Every structure is written in structure tokens, then in C-alpha cells.
Amino acid sequence: MDGFESNEGVILIAATNRIDVLDPALLRPGRFDRRVTVGRPDVRGRLGILKVHTKKTPLAEVVDLEVIAKGTPGFTGADLANLVNEAALNAARNDKKFLESSDFEMAKDKVLMGPERKSMVISDKEKRVTAYHEAGHTLVGMNLPHTDPIHKVSIIPRGGALGVTQTLPNEDMLNMTKEKANNFIAFLMGGRCAEELVFSEITNGASNDIERATQLAHSMVCNWGMSDLGPINFKKSAMSPFGNNDQAIDFSDKTSESIDVAVSNFVNTNYGLAINILKENRDALDRLAEGLIVWETLDFEQVEKLVNGEDIGVPIVEPKVEKKVEKLTEDSANKTDEGLVDNVENSDKGDDPVTA
């Protein structure tokens, strides 16, 4: 790496997520002077990654990896590996010899929304508040033109959240427009607005929604130039924990007040938009909440029927059937588990909760 000796045929590769804190001496010409940015894979990349991870996994004939790749925008390579592992685990639990589409659907829900905590005891009142909260998110999202389609809505606790409204874009998002950012803030405010509209009180259940909405509004003002303050980047200079000064321009206290006003305007305007949508669609809000209380988890097709006033019935509770445990010989046991166990890894160690 000193640049004086020629070592032909030797390539040194390094990876980092924090290129901004590297010693400049490492990045001089002749050292690590070529940079390759590896982002999230597109649909072709996801298809290739899925083929690699399912190479030794027995798949049912109806499983189409291209459909799975199109339905997982934004997934990283690690997410896709976890998806296949969770699908294999689910198939093994149900004594299946092949992975089916339903196994991948279950795995996608777990990767996107986190593991279910069905053992958590929730009172009827808390359950009702959570149902209206998630119904508020859903209804606002469905009535705005620039929000991602609703994938599933659930009031089963997952991770650190009592409920989840999961959206899934139809395609990879490369740019964030001002309209899309505003609509997403309104979508985040939908849960708090539903609580206020129905119960005339508010809870701390919207804390994560408020945090995300505020951060997005702040980025719109300070980073993306989407406010009346103009296309200016506002960033306070500060000392990083690694001893490097961030190259940024200080601004006055008056400008700081203007930034606060602009951020508040974005949040409050979209809060008003959300609550108006819920007032205009109050009947649909009630139907969605009641449907969630009965079903606990709704997919987009069920949500759409409830919004349109259609009946989706009640869930069918299958009776528990006692399984007769038989002692398998070593050969038959190996034959039954062939192709599944080898690919199943314990993926329950690092589930990241997704909070809406």
C-alpha cells in the first residue's frame, strides 16, 4: 500500500458503512482510491439472490421466485436470506416436504413486521384503541394518491408495537417527491387522528409515528429545500465522535426559528388533512376497526371489501387435532427431513420490529 512496489495480480478489497470517518491516508491514489457503492438490490438482483439461497431448498412447483422478487422491493440480501430461512422453518413446523407460496408469505410478514407476540394479554379497551389506531393509518393511506399500497394490517403485538400497518411499494423507490413526503406524514398521523376523533383523547401509541413524521418534515426543510425557505441546506456544524469536524454552515437563531415554524407547518397541515379524511369516511373507519377486532389481521383484499361496505364474514377456528406421535427409524427420519433441515437456520435471533 506504500505505492512504490508493484504487486501485480494482488487486489485488496475492504468494506465499510462509514466512509466519512476513514483516515484520508487510506484513500490516497494507489491505496483505496476506487469506491464501489453497493445499494439495495433491484428486482433482478433480488431474483438472483433468491436463486442462490433456494438452491438446496425443495420448492413446490407453484412457487415462482420472480413473483417473490417483485413482491419484496427494498429487501437487502440479508433480508432475502432471512426470508428463505423463515419459510423453511415454517414448512418444517408443518411437516411439509416442499416450501409453498404460503410459507414465503408468512416469512415476508415476519421479516417486514416482526415476530408475533400472541401470548401478550391485552384488555378489550386497549385492543379497541389499537384497532382504531391502525384503521386510521390504513384509511388515510388508501385515500391519498402518493402513498404505498397497504399490504397488511394487524393488531397482534409484534416486536415493540401493539399493532402494525404495513405498506409495500409496487416498485423500488429511487426519489422522494414533495407530494409523496407530505402524504407519508399524513399517513403517519392517521393513527393519532383516529384516536382523537373516536375517543376524544390521545395515547402514547403514536410516539414513533410522531418521531418519524418530525424527522421527515425536518429533512424536507433542512436537506431537500422543499419549504418556503428555499433550496438551502441547513446544518449545524458539530464535532463528530471520531474527532472530525463536519463541514457545515452555521445559521442564526432567527433562521432556526424559521426552520421550526416550517417543520411545524408541514406536520400540522398534514395532520389536518388526515383528520379530515377520517371525518369524511367515518363509517369506513368503524368497519375497519370492527373487522380488525374480529380478525386481528387483515390483508389488502379484506381491507378493500370493508372500506366498500362488503361483508368478509368471521374467521373459521379450526379444531385442534391431536397428532399421533410415531417413532421413526433413523433412515425414514432422514428421508423425511431431507432438503429442509439442511437449509433451515435459526433466524429468531435478530428480528427487527417494524413499527408503524
NUDREN-14710 format. One record per residue (C-alpha): residue in one letter; x, y, z. Coordinates in steps of 0.25 Angstrom, whole numbers, plus 5000, padded with zeros to 4 digits. Layout:
AXYZ
...
This chain:
M500050005000
D501250095000
G501150114985
F502550084982
E502549934979
S501749874968
N500949754973
E500249714960
G499149614962
V498849654976
I497549734979
L497249784993
I495749804996
A495149865008
A493749895012
T493150005022
N491850075025
R492550195030
I493450245019
D493350385025
V494150355037
L495350275030
D496750335031
P496950415018
A498350345017
L497550215013
L496850285002
R498050334994
P498350294980
G498950164979
R498250114992
F496750104994
D496550204983
R495350134976
R494050134982
V492850034979
T491550074985
V490749954988
G489249984990
R487949904991
P487749804980
D486749834969
V485749724965
R486749654956
G487749654968
R486749604977
L486349494968
G487849454967
I488049454982
L486749374984
K487249264974
V488549254982
H487849234995
T486849134990
K487849054982
K487848944992
T486348964997
P485248884991
L484148974985
A482748934981
E482548944966
V481549064968
V482649154975
D483049264966
L484349334970
E484149444961
V482849474967
I483449474981
A484549564976
K483549664970
G482849664984
T484049694992
P484549834988
G485549894998
F485949765003
T487449745005
G488249615003
A488149585017
D486649615017
L486449515006
A487349405013
N486549425025
L485249415017
V485649275011
N486049225025
E484749275031
A484049205020
A484849075022
L484549075037
N483049095035
A483048975025
A483848895035
R482848925046
N481648885038
D482348755033
K482448795019
K483348735009
F483448855000
L483349005002
E482049064997
S481649204994
S480849225007
D482149195014
F482849315007
E481649405010
M481749365025
A483249395025
K483049525018
D482149575029
K483149535039
V484249605033
L483449725030
M482649745043
G483449655053
P483049535061
E481649525067
R481549525082
K480249455083
S480449415098
M480349565101
V479049595109
I478349725104
S477049775110
D475849795101
K475949955103
E477449945099
K477049855087
R475949955082
V476850075083
T477949995075
A476949955065
Y476450095062
H477950145062
E478350045051
A477050065044
G477350215044
H478650195037
T478050095027
L476950185023
V477750315021
G478750235013
M477750185004
N477150325001
L478450394998
P479050384983
H480550374987
T480550264998
D481050124996
P479950014995
I479449955008
H480049815010
K479449765023
V478849825036
S479049755049
I478649775064
I479449655068
P480649715076
R481949705068
G483349745074
G483149875082
A481849915075
L480349875079
G479949885064
V480549895050
T480049955037
Q481049905027
T481149965013
L481949905001
P482249994989
N482049934975
E483349964971
D484750014976
M484650164981
L485850244976
N485350384979
M484550454989
T483650564984
K482950674992
E481550614990
K482050474994
A482750535006
N481450615010
N480550495008
F481450405017
I481350505028
A479850505027
F479950345027
L480750345040
M479750445046
G478550355043
G478650275056
R478750395065
C477650465058
A476750335059
E476950335074
E476550475075
L475350465066
V474750345073
F475150345087
S475350495089
E476750465096
I478150435091
T479150325096
N480650305095
G480450195084
A480750295073
S482150335079
N482850265068
D481950325057
I482150465062
E483650445063
R483750395048
A482850505043
T483650615050
Q484950555044
L484350545030
A483850695031
H485250735037
S485850675025
M484950745015
V485250875021
C486750865024
N487250755014
W486350755002
G485950905001
M484450875000
S484050995009
D483751135007
L485251165012
G485751124998
P486751014993
I487751035004
N488350925013
F488350965028
K489250885036
K489950925049
S491450895049
A491850795060
M492950715065
S492850565061
P493150455072
F494350425063
G494950555064
N494650615050
N493850745048
D492650735040
Q492750835028
A491450915030
I491051055031
D490551115044
F489251195043
S488651295052
D487551285063
K486551355055
T486751255044
S486651135054
E485251195058
S484851195043
I485251055042
D484451015054
V483251085048
A483351015034
V483550885041
S482250905049
N481550955037
F481850825029
V481350735041
N480150815045
T479650835031
N479750685028
Y479150655042
G477950735038
L477850665024
A477850535031
I476750565041
N475850625030
I475950495022
L475550415035
K474350505037
E473850495023
N474050335024
R473550315038
D472750195034
A473850125027
L474750155039
D473750085048
R473649965039
L475149945038
A475349955053
E474249855056
G474849765045
L476249775052
I475649735066
V474949615060
W476049565050
E477249635057
T478049625043
L477449675030
D478149675016
F477849775006
E476749704999
Q475949695012
V476249845015
E475749885002
K474449805004
L474249865018
V474450005012
N473449975001
G472449925011
E472549785008
D472449665018
I473649585020
G473049485030
V473749435042
P474949355044
I474849205044
V475449145056
E476049005053
P475948905064
K477248855070
V477548715065
E478448625074
K479548575066
K479948425068
V481448425070
E482148315064
K483548265066
L484248285052
T485448195049
E486748265046
D486648245031
S485248295030
A485448415038
N486648455030
K485848435017
T484648525023
D485548635027
E486448635014
G486648765007
L485948845018
V486748835031
D488048865024
N487548995019
V486849035032
E487549135041
N487149195054
S486749335049
D485949365062
K487249435068
G487149575061
D485749605057
D485649755056
P484249815060
V483549895049
T482650005056
A481650085048
